[in-house]
Amino acid sequence: MVILLLVSFVMLIIASALRPCRPEISQFELDRRTANGDQDMRLHVLRANLQDDVYALRHILIGLGLVLVTCFAVLSYGWTWGAMLAVAAAIAYPRLSSFGVVRSLSDKFYRKYETAILQLANNMQPLTKLLRVNTADQQVRSISSRAEVAHIIDSETDGILSRHEQSMMRSMLSFDGKKVKDYMTPRSVMNAIGVNELVGPLVMDDLYKTGHSHFPVLDGDIDHIVGILHIHTLMTIHDKDSKTVKEMMEPRVFYIHEDQALEHALSACIKHRRHLLVVINSYRETVGVITIEDAVEQLIGRKIVDEFVDHDDLRAVAERNPNKNNLPKNHRDV
């Protein structure tokens, strides 16, 4: 009988020391991954769905342990000494179960048999639902993915964030995955100027009308860019002066590959103090240009400057092919 008393007391300590594993990811992320067919989510789903039942099962085991300790103590030592021993055990077990060694052994036991314990809790739901403790409100909310952060932003309805702030946060979350080629100004609608052109009143007027402030300078064709002309440098020209673009341009040209991240383009503009980068492909052919405004607009989710007066989206203009590139009368796409 004494052995049964000791076994019951050990069971009481282990049950008290048990710390069921909490779900490692949030309910939103569980639902998202399960919907995407992630087979590894089964254990996490069980943890989330049965967490309160496991805690209820733990309370049942603690109660059963106390009853058994009391019964075996009375049977072994009589009512007086047995009752005193049971009271002492009830006072001592919380302290004993908090020892690091006991907790470590209890955690190992739980992890080893977690699946079986979860199954037991599931089978005992008719009983455990009467003793459930709602642990959801006791957990610190954890965020497991960008998609969840976006969901939280989109579902915010208390007026904490303005529409602009929501848009900015969504743009920041998606900024890391954006590519230069998706937000550049394509070569078909680029405004450029020849290196040997004379900068006179007519040329200056044409440049001002574009609404741009920086222009690639071409040496022969668009795949040979030799400089960048800044519109503000033209302010220094007097009416009687006659200078070529080559004399007025900035000779340093910075190139970026079309597959680079937009984040890299923004960093390069800031690091090298460049307003405009020339976008090239793997054959070093010019495919477009990208400005610091293009990158910042995607970062904050709103337009900074409408550089193109008649069209806000130069990519949309390029798709309409205003210059009729490669469109002879008898053309055929294959």
N, C-alpha and C positions, 0 to 999 in steps of 0.2 A: 504493500500500500504506500509505503514511503517512496518507493521508486516511481509510482504513478504520480505522487505529489510533486516530485522533482521534475518529471517529464511535463506535467501540466504547467509548472512554473516557468520552465524553459520555453514552452510554447507561448505562454503569455508574454514573455520578454521579446521573443522573436516577432510576434504579431504586432506588438507595440512599436518595435523598431522598424517595421516595414515602411518603406517610402515608395509607393507606386510611381512608376515612370510617368511623368507628364508628357503630353504630346509635344514633340520638338518643333512642330510647325503649326501655324494657325489654322482655324477651320476653313477660312477662305482658300488658303493654299492647298489644304487637303482636298477640298471640293474641286479646285482647278486641276490638280494633278490626276485625281481620280477620273475626271471627265476626259483628260487627255490619254487615258489608258495606262497610267503608270502602275505596273503590277507590284512595285515595292512599297506601295502605300497601305497594304493590307494591315500590317501591324500598327501603323500610325492611326488608321481609321478605327481599329479596335480600341486603342488607347483613348482616343477622343470620345468615342461613343460609350465606353464602359468605365470611364474614369470615376464617376460618382458611385457606380456600383462596386468598384474595387474598394473604395474607401468605406462603403457600407459593409462590405464583406470583412474588412479589417476590424471594424467596430464589433461585428458579430463574433469574430475570433477572440477579440479581447474580452468581451463579455463571457463567452464560453470558457475561456481560460480562467477567469476569476471564479466562475461557478465551480469548475473542476478543482481548482486549488482549495477553495473553501470546503467542498465535500470531502476531498481526500485528507485535508488537515484535520477535520472533525473526526473522520473515521480512524485516523492514525493516532490522534492525541486527545480525543475526547472533546466535549463541547467547550470547556473553558480554555484549555491550552490551544485547541484547534482553532477556535474563534480568534484568539489573540494572534496566532501564527498567520491566519488568513488576512487579518487587518494589516499586519506587518508586511505581508507580501503585496497587498494593494498599495501600500505607501511606497514600497521599495521599487516596484517594477518600472515606473516611469523614469526613475533616476538611472537604473541599470540599463534600460533600453537606449539611453542617450549616450552611452559610452561609445567612443569611436570604433573600437574593435567589434562591438556588438552590431553597430550600424553597418560596418563594412561587411560582416558576415551575412547580415540580413539582406543587404543590397545584392550580394553575389547570389544568394538563394533566390531572390525575386527575379533577377535577370535570367537565371538558368531556367526557372519554371514559369516565366511570365506568360507564355502562350497558354499553358494549362490553367494558370490562375485567371486569366481573362476569360477562358472558356467556362470555368467554374462560376465566375461572376455573371456571365451571360445566362447560364442555366438557372442561376438562383435569383434572377431578376424579380420574380413574383414576391420574393422575400426582401431582397435588398432595396426595392423601390420604396419600402416603408421606412427605411433608415437612411436614405440617400442624404448626403451632404453636398450642397451645390458648391463645387470648387471653382466654377468658371469665373466668378467674380473675384476670387482670391489670386488669380494668375495675373502676372504682368503681361500685357499684350505684346506679343512678339511679331515682327514683320519678317517674312521669309523670302520675298521676291519683289522686283520692280512692279510686276503686275498687281500685287497686293497694294503697294503704295498708291498706284494709279487708281485702283478701286476705292481706296479710302478718300482720295482727293475728289473723285467723281461723285461719291455718295455723301459728301459733306453738304448738309442742307441747313446748318444752323447760322449761316451768315458769318462764320469765323473768317472764311476766305472770300475775297471778291472774285468775280468772274475772271478778271485779269490775272489775279494771283493763281487761280486754279489753272488757267491756260499756261502761265509761265512755269509752274511746277511740272505740268505734264510735258512741256517742251524740254525742260531740263532732264527729266527722266529718260526721254527717248533720244537725247542729243548724242549720247555715246555711240549709238549704232548707226548714225547718219553718215553717208558717204559724200565726198566732194562732188562726184558726177551727178548726184541727184539734185543739187541746189546751185550749181554753177550757171553762168550765162553761156549758152551754147555758141559755138563759133559762127553759126549761121546768122545770129543777130548781134554779133560783136560790132562795136564801133571802133575802128582803128584808123591810123593815119600813116602815110608813107614817110620814110626817113628823110627823103630829099625834098619834100614839099616846102614851099615858102609859106611862112605864117603871116598871112595878110588879113585884112578885114573880112573878106569873104570866108576864108577858112575858119577864122575865129568865130564868125557868126554861125557857121555850120556846127562847129563843136559845141557852142553854147546851147544850141537848139536841141541837142541830144539829151541834155539834162545830166550828163555824166561829168565827173571831175577828173578821171584818169583814163588815158587812152593808150593801148598797146601801139608801139611804133614798129612798122613792118619794113623789112628790107627785101623787097621783091614780092613776097607772098606771106600769107598768114602763118605759115610754118617756120618763118624766120623772123621772130620778134627780137629786136635789138635794143629796146628801151621802153620807157614809160613816160608819156607826156602828161604833166600835171597842169590842169587848167589855170591854177593860180599863178604859174610862171608866166602865162601870157599877159598878166596884168602889168608886167614890167616893160612890155614892148610899147614904144612910142609910135605915133602914126607914121613917122618918116623912116622908122627902122624897117629893115628887111632881113629877117633871119630865117634859117631853115629849121625844120623840126629837129634835126640832128644836134643843132646848137642849143636847143631849148630842153631837150629830153633828159630824163634820168637814165644813165646807161646801164645801171644795175637792174637785172630782171630776175625775179624769183619764180621758180617753177614748182609745181606740186602735181603728183600723179592723181589721176581721176579716181583711183580706188582708195586713196587715203581717207582717213576719218575726217569729218568736218571739224572735230575737236582739234586735230593736228593743224588744220588750216588756220583756225583761230589763234592757236598758240604761236604759229609761225608769223602771222601778221603782227602780233604783239611783240614777239621777241625781236624781229628784224625791223619793226616800225614800218611795215608795208601796208598800203591800203588795198593793193590789188596783186593777186597771184595769177600767173598763167598756168592753166591746167593742161597737162599733156597725157598721152597714152603711153603704152609700152614701147612704141616706135618713135617716141619724142615728137609726135605730131600734135599740133595745137588742137585741143577739143573744146576749149572755152576759157573763160576767166572767172575767178571768184573774188569777191571783195570782202572786207572785214564786216561790212553791213550784212552781207548774205549769211555769214556765220552767226553773227550776234542775233539777227532776227529769228533764226532757228533755235537759238539758246533761250531767248526770252518769250518767244511765241507771238510776236507782233512786229508789224512793219516799223522801220526806223525812218527811212526816207524813200519816197516814191521817185526813184531816179529816172524812170521811164514814164514820161508824162501821160501818154495815151494808154499804156498797158502796165499794170502792176506786176504781172508775172511774165518775165521774159522767156521762161521755158514754154509757157503756153503760146507765146508769139512764135517761138521757133517751131513748135509742133504744127502751126498753121502754115509754115514755110512761106513767109511773105516775099522772099527773094526768088522763089520758084527754083530752088536748087535741084539739079538733076531731074528736071521735068520737061524734056523735049516733047514735041507733039506726039511722037510715036513711041513713047517710053513704055516699058513693061517691067513690073516687079516680079521676081521669081523666088 
